[in-house]
Structures are given as structure tokens and as C-alpha cells.
Amino acid sequence: MVKKKENLLALGMLCLIIALLFNMFGNSNIVLDIVILLFVGIALFSNAGYLATATSKKKKK
């Protein structure tokens, strides 16, 4: 079974892949750039959440 912290890591990787695909195949305009930045922001926060939960679990052991 997949743990919550691994779901955060998978969400971050998925958002980075979506942002990369939008960047490669989309025309350059301000709305698309905002959507790409939104996906990159979600990826950053979910990966930061993964790191926070992973290090807190190691400290408890």
C-alpha cells in the first residue's frame, strides 16, 4: 500500500511532467505561463511536504 508521503512525491513529479508538456507543446502566452507556474508551485510544495514528513519520521525512530 502506498503511504501518504509517497503520494506527495508522486504528485510533485506528475505536476512537473504536466508543466513540461505544457511548456513544450503550448503557444507562448501569459495564461499558459501562469498555468505552468501553478503546476511548478504545486510540485515544489508537495516535494517540500514529502521532505518534511520523511525527515520527521527518521527523527522519531
N, C-alpha and C positions, 0 to 999 in steps of 0.2 A: 504494500500500500504506500502511496506517495505521501510524504509529510508536507506540512504547511510551508516550511522553509524552502523545500524543493519546488513547490508551486510558485513561490515568488521568483525563484531563479528562472523557471520556465517562462513566466510572464515577461520578465525582463528581456530574455532572448527573443521571444516572439515579437515584442514591440520593436526591438532593434531591427529584426528582419523586415517587418512591415514598413518601418521608416526607410530602410534601404531600398525596398521595392518602390515605394512612392517616389523616392529621390531619383531612381534610375528611369522609371517609365512615365513620370509625370512632367507636365509642362511647368516651367518656372513661373509661378505667380505667388502672391503674398498669402493667399488662403492655404495653398498646398504647403508652403513653408511653415505656416503656423501648425498645421496638422502634423508635419514631420517633427517639429519641435515638441509637440504634445506627446507623441509616441516616445521620443528620446527622453523626455522628462519622466514619463511613467516607468521607462526602463531603469533610469537612474534611481528613482525612489524604491522600486521593487528590489533592485540589487542591493541597495543600502539596507533595506529591511532584511534581506537574506543574510547579509554580513552581520547585522546586529543580532539576529536570532542565533546564528551559528556560533558567534563568539560568546554569547551569554550561556549557551548550552555547554560549551567547553569549560567555562569558568565554574559552573556548578558541579562538574564531575571531579 
